[in-house]
Amino acid sequence: MMNRENNLPTQPLYVPVTITTHLQYSPLKRTIPLAAFHSPDRICGKAFRVGYVLGTGEKQALYRLRLSHVGRTGATLPGFFLIVDGVFVPYVSSTSVM
């Protein structure tokens, strides 16, 4: 995928397969099936909860995303992700260590 504004590659969007009306309970699950945003009915990997972060005054689950391919070893996407509005978004720390 390419960003039309600046012709840079954009990162694909991924969603949890089982989006419930109570997303506040999804952090209780350690592993969540994962699908691409454009084909939400097709599982393409798993999201693994690896910890929590404090965001906007509440605790949010932090995930690593692992894509799986039929007949091949999968790949773990670099970085960490949060679920925001039903979509996995990259986590950017508000503090950085030099």
N, CA, C and O of each residue as an XYZ file, in Angstrom:
392
protein
N       0.834     -1.180      0.000
C       0.000      0.000      0.000
C       0.878      1.242      0.000
O       1.959      1.252      0.587
N       0.407      2.275     -0.656
C       1.151      3.533     -0.714
C       0.257      4.660     -0.202
O      -0.956      4.644     -0.409
N       0.858      5.623      0.456
C       0.175      6.809      0.890
C       0.089      7.745     -0.306
O       1.118      8.094     -0.883
N      -1.098      8.154     -0.686
C      -1.280      8.976     -1.894
C      -0.691     10.377     -1.767
O      -0.313     10.990     -2.765
N      -0.614     10.876     -0.543
C      -0.131     12.238     -0.354
C       1.368     12.372     -0.571
O       1.813     13.347     -1.176
N       2.166     11.403     -0.086
C       3.616     11.556     -0.180
C       4.309     10.340     -0.795
O       5.535     10.247     -0.735
N       3.557      9.404     -1.386
C       4.094      8.229     -2.072
C       5.007      7.369     -1.198
O       5.910      6.706     -1.710
N       4.779      7.376      0.108
C       5.534      6.527      1.024
C       4.701      5.297      1.345
O       3.473      5.374      1.385
N       5.357      4.162      1.573
C       4.582      2.971      1.938
C       3.885      3.186      3.267
O       4.464      3.752      4.194
N       2.639      2.734      3.362
C       1.912      2.825      4.618
C       1.827      1.438      5.228
O       1.843      0.430      4.520
N       1.737      1.399      6.534
C       1.656      0.132      7.237
C       0.222     -0.396      7.131
O      -0.727      0.363      7.328
N       0.053     -1.692      6.821
C      -1.297     -2.257      6.769
C      -1.973     -2.158      8.136
O      -1.298     -2.177      9.165
N      -3.289     -2.052      8.150
C      -4.040     -2.008      9.393
C      -4.536     -3.399      9.739
O      -4.960     -4.155      8.865
N      -4.479     -3.729     11.026
C      -4.941     -5.018     11.518
C      -5.979     -4.801     12.601
O      -5.928     -3.819     13.342
N      -6.923     -5.728     12.686
C      -8.003     -5.627     13.665
C      -8.111     -6.948     14.424
O      -7.762     -8.003     13.894
N      -8.601     -6.889     15.677
C      -8.901     -8.131     16.387
C     -10.090     -8.802     15.693
O     -11.023     -8.117     15.275
N     -10.069    -10.120     15.567
C     -11.151    -10.819     14.881
C     -12.436    -10.770     15.691
O     -13.519    -10.642     15.120
N     -12.336    -10.868     16.993
C     -13.530    -10.868     17.836
C     -13.683     -9.521     18.518
O     -13.368     -9.377     19.699
N     -14.165     -8.539     17.779
C     -14.412     -7.224     18.376
C     -15.744     -7.309     19.111
O     -16.780     -7.604     18.515
N     -15.700     -7.049     20.401
C     -16.924     -7.067     21.191
C     -17.334     -5.640     21.492
O     -16.567     -4.701     21.280
N     -18.536     -5.492     21.981
C     -18.986     -4.157     22.362
C     -18.295     -3.689     23.627
O     -18.359     -2.511     23.977
N     -17.623     -4.625     24.322
C     -16.931     -4.279     25.562
C     -15.431     -4.430     25.363
O     -14.830     -5.376     25.871
N     -14.821     -3.502     24.626
C     -13.384     -3.591     24.364
C     -12.557     -3.512     25.637
O     -11.396     -3.921     25.644
N     -13.138     -2.990     26.716
C     -12.367     -2.920     27.956
C     -12.074     -4.311     28.508
O     -11.181     -4.453     29.343
N     -12.804     -5.353     28.067
C     -12.539     -6.707     28.530
C     -11.543     -7.450     27.651
O     -11.034     -8.494     28.059
N     -11.252     -6.947     26.461
C     -10.296     -7.624     25.577
C      -8.886     -7.681     26.163
O      -8.158     -8.623     25.851
N      -8.454     -6.717     27.002
C      -7.121     -6.857     27.593
C      -6.988     -8.070     28.510
O      -5.871     -8.455     28.858
N      -8.103     -8.678     28.906
C      -8.023     -9.850     29.762
C      -7.538    -11.069     28.989
O      -7.040    -12.021     29.589
N      -7.676    -11.054     27.674
C      -7.223    -12.170     26.851
C      -5.746    -12.011     26.541
O      -5.300    -10.924     26.175
N      -4.995    -13.075     26.684
C      -3.554    -13.021     26.413
C      -3.264    -13.086     24.919
O      -2.318    -12.454     24.449
N      -4.066    -13.843     24.161
C      -3.877    -13.983     22.723
C      -5.193    -13.689     22.015
O      -6.242    -14.201     22.407
N      -5.138    -12.865     20.974
C      -6.326    -12.500     20.205
C      -6.067    -12.824     18.740
O      -5.014    -12.461     18.216
N      -7.005    -13.504     18.056
C      -6.837    -13.708     16.616
C      -6.800    -12.352     15.905
O      -7.395    -11.379     16.367
N      -6.106    -12.308     14.800
C      -5.809    -11.061     14.110
C      -6.204    -11.175     12.643
O      -6.016    -12.227     12.033
N      -6.747    -10.106     12.074
C      -7.121    -10.085     10.654
C      -6.729     -8.743     10.061
O      -6.614     -7.744     10.771
N      -6.527     -8.733      8.757
C      -6.256     -7.472      8.063
C      -7.544     -6.656      8.034
O      -8.636     -7.223      7.983
N      -7.427     -5.352      8.065
C      -8.583     -4.458      8.098
C      -9.482     -4.658      6.879
O     -10.706     -4.623      6.996
N      -8.872     -4.868      5.710
C      -9.648     -5.000      4.476
C     -10.321     -6.364      4.323
O     -11.196     -6.517      3.470
N      -9.931     -7.371      5.137
C     -10.602     -8.682      5.120
C     -10.744     -9.195      6.554
O     -10.033    -10.114      6.960
N     -11.663     -8.600      7.322
C     -11.764     -8.906      8.751
C     -12.233    -10.320      9.081
O     -12.122    -10.744     10.231
N     -12.755    -11.060      8.102
C     -13.217    -12.416      8.371
C     -12.129    -13.463      8.174
O     -12.347    -14.642      8.455
N     -10.974    -13.053      7.700
C      -9.884    -13.991      7.404
C      -8.747    -13.810      8.414
O      -8.067    -12.784      8.415
N      -8.549    -14.804      9.265
C      -7.505    -14.730     10.289
C      -6.133    -14.816      9.619
O      -5.882    -15.709      8.811
N      -5.251    -13.876      9.965
C      -3.918    -13.869      9.361
C      -2.803    -13.895     10.398
O      -1.631    -13.755     10.050
N      -3.156    -14.074     11.666
C      -2.129    -14.121     12.695
C      -2.733    -14.003     14.081
O      -3.929    -14.216     14.282
N      -1.868    -13.656     15.040
C      -2.291    -13.501     16.427
C      -1.650    -12.259     17.032
O      -0.551    -11.853     16.657
N      -2.369    -11.675     17.974
C      -1.837    -10.574     18.767
C      -1.580    -11.130     20.163
O      -2.470    -11.719     20.776
N      -0.370    -10.944     20.658
C       0.017    -11.440     21.975
C       0.150    -10.265     22.936
O       0.913     -9.331     22.688
N      -0.603    -10.319     24.040
C      -0.486     -9.266     25.048
C       0.851     -9.440     25.754
O       1.148    -10.517     26.270
N       1.655     -8.385     25.778
C       2.982     -8.459     26.391
C       3.118     -7.545     27.607
O       4.151     -7.552     28.277
N       2.102     -6.778     27.888
C       2.165     -5.883     29.032
C       1.057     -4.852     28.968
O       0.093     -4.980     28.213
N       1.230     -3.816     29.791
C       0.243     -2.746     29.861
C       0.956     -1.404     29.876
O       2.110     -1.309     30.295
N       0.270     -0.374     29.420
C       0.772      0.995     29.515
C      -0.351      1.864     30.069
O      -1.532      1.554     29.915
N       0.040      2.946     30.710
C      -0.952      3.908     31.180
C      -1.177      4.933     30.082
O      -0.254      5.637     29.673
N      -2.400      5.007     29.616
C      -2.726      5.973     28.578
C      -4.010      6.683     28.939
O      -5.003      6.038     29.273
N      -4.005      7.986     28.877
C      -5.167      8.826     29.219
C      -5.782      8.422     30.556
O      -7.003      8.382     30.708
N      -4.910      8.122     31.522
C      -5.370      7.831     32.869
C      -5.862      6.416     33.098
O      -6.254      6.084     34.217
N      -5.856      5.570     32.076
C      -6.284      4.190     32.281
C      -5.271      3.218     31.695
O      -4.486      3.572     30.815
N      -5.300      1.997     32.193
C      -4.365      0.962     31.760
C      -4.851      0.374     30.430
O      -6.015     -0.005     30.299
N      -3.940      0.303     29.441
C      -4.255     -0.277     28.142
C      -3.302     -1.434     27.867
O      -2.121     -1.367     28.207
N      -3.821     -2.499     27.248
C      -2.989     -3.651     26.924
C      -2.053     -3.316     25.773
O      -2.427     -2.597     24.846
N      -0.849     -3.835     25.838
C       0.188     -3.641     24.826
C       0.414     -4.987     24.137
O       0.577     -6.006     24.808
N       0.425     -4.997     22.802
C       0.491     -6.243     22.041
C       1.676     -6.281     21.092
O       2.168     -5.242     20.651
N       2.131     -7.499     20.780
C       3.028     -7.786     19.657
C       2.177     -8.514     18.636
O       1.359     -9.354     19.011
N       2.346     -8.215     17.356
C       1.557     -8.836     16.305
C       2.415     -9.832     15.535
O       3.504     -9.508     15.064
N       1.896    -11.053     15.420
C       2.601    -12.099     14.684
C       1.714    -12.570     13.541
O       0.627    -13.108     13.755
N       2.200    -12.355     12.320
C       1.483    -12.794     11.131
C       1.842    -14.240     10.853
O       2.984    -14.652     11.060
N       0.879    -15.008     10.386
C       1.144    -16.403     10.053
C       0.771    -16.643      8.601
O      -0.179    -16.057      8.084
N       1.522    -17.503      7.961
C       1.298    -17.847      6.564
C       1.131    -19.355      6.490
O       1.838    -20.094      7.174
N       0.214    -19.808      5.675
C      -0.031    -21.237      5.533
C       1.219    -21.915      4.986
O       1.724    -21.535      3.930
N       1.715    -22.917      5.703
C       2.874    -23.679      5.247
C       4.213    -23.015      5.466
O       5.243    -23.580      5.095
N       4.233    -21.817      6.064
C       5.500    -21.129      6.306
C       5.536    -20.588      7.723
O       4.509    -20.469      8.392
N       6.729    -20.266      8.159
C       6.885    -19.626      9.460
C       6.396    -18.189      9.352
O       6.613    -17.525      8.339
N       5.739    -17.716     10.396
C       5.210    -16.358     10.394
C       6.268    -15.325     10.710
O       7.435    -15.649     10.930
N       5.841    -14.083     10.726
C       6.740    -12.977     11.012
C       6.120    -12.095     12.089
O       4.921    -11.816     12.059
N       6.937    -11.660     13.034
C       6.487    -10.736     14.062
C       6.748     -9.320     13.580
O       7.866     -8.989     13.186
N       5.715     -8.483     13.610
C       5.885     -7.094     13.187
C       6.722     -6.348     14.217
O       6.599     -6.602     15.415
N       7.565     -5.438     13.768
C       8.379     -4.683     14.722
C       7.523     -3.723     15.543
O       6.535     -3.178     15.050
N       7.905     -3.529     16.767
C       7.216     -2.574     17.629
C       6.080     -3.189     18.425
O       5.829     -4.393     18.376
N       5.407     -2.322     19.155
C       4.297     -2.716     20.003
C       3.039     -2.002     19.519
O       3.113     -0.967     18.856
N       1.871     -2.576     19.865
C       0.607     -2.051     19.358
C      -0.429     -1.968     20.468
O      -0.413     -2.759     21.412
N      -1.332     -0.997     20.341
C      -2.488     -0.826     21.215
C      -3.739     -0.991     20.366
O      -3.692     -0.799     19.151
N      -4.858     -1.345     20.994
C      -6.128     -1.343     20.279
C      -6.785      0.004     20.521
O      -7.090      0.362     21.658
N      -7.002      0.747     19.444
C      -7.653      2.051     19.516
C      -8.793      2.051     18.510
O      -8.569      1.857     17.315
N     -10.011      2.267     18.984
C     -11.206      2.263     18.130
C     -11.311      0.987     17.310
O     -11.705      1.034     16.145
N     -10.965     -0.157     17.902
C     -11.108     -1.439     17.241
C     -10.038     -1.786     16.234
O     -10.192     -2.750     15.484
N      -8.945     -1.017     16.194
C      -7.853     -1.246     15.243
C      -6.533     -1.237     16.016
O      -6.354     -0.444     16.940
N      -5.611     -2.123     15.632
C      -4.277     -2.106     16.237
C      -3.490     -0.926     15.665
O      -3.353     -0.792     14.449
N      -2.979     -0.080     16.546
C      -2.165      1.062     16.121
C      -0.806      0.973     16.801
O      -0.716      0.504     17.936
N       0.257      1.416     16.124
C       1.588      1.368     16.738
C       1.634      2.199     18.026
O       1.081      3.296     18.096
N       2.298      1.654     19.026
C       2.471      2.362     20.291
C       3.709      3.229     20.193
O       4.784      2.765     19.813
N       3.543      4.496     20.540
C       4.659      5.436     20.569
C       4.769      5.932     22.000
O       3.848      6.557     22.526
N       5.895      5.650     22.617
C       6.110      6.053     23.996
C       6.164      7.568     24.111
O       6.752      8.245     23.268
N       5.550      8.089     25.154
C       5.587      9.533     25.364
C       6.891      9.982     26.004
O       7.198     11.174     26.030
N       7.662      9.023     26.521
C       8.959      9.347     27.089
C      10.026      8.580     26.323
O       9.808      7.436     25.925
N      11.144      9.188     26.123
C      12.236      8.496     25.448
C      13.500      8.586     26.294
O      13.747      9.595     26.955
N      14.279      7.545     26.266
C      15.517      7.489     27.034
C      16.676      7.713     26.075
O      16.736      7.096     25.012
N      17.581      8.584     26.445
C      18.724      8.879     25.582
C      19.928      8.160     26.090
O      21.006      8.272     25.507
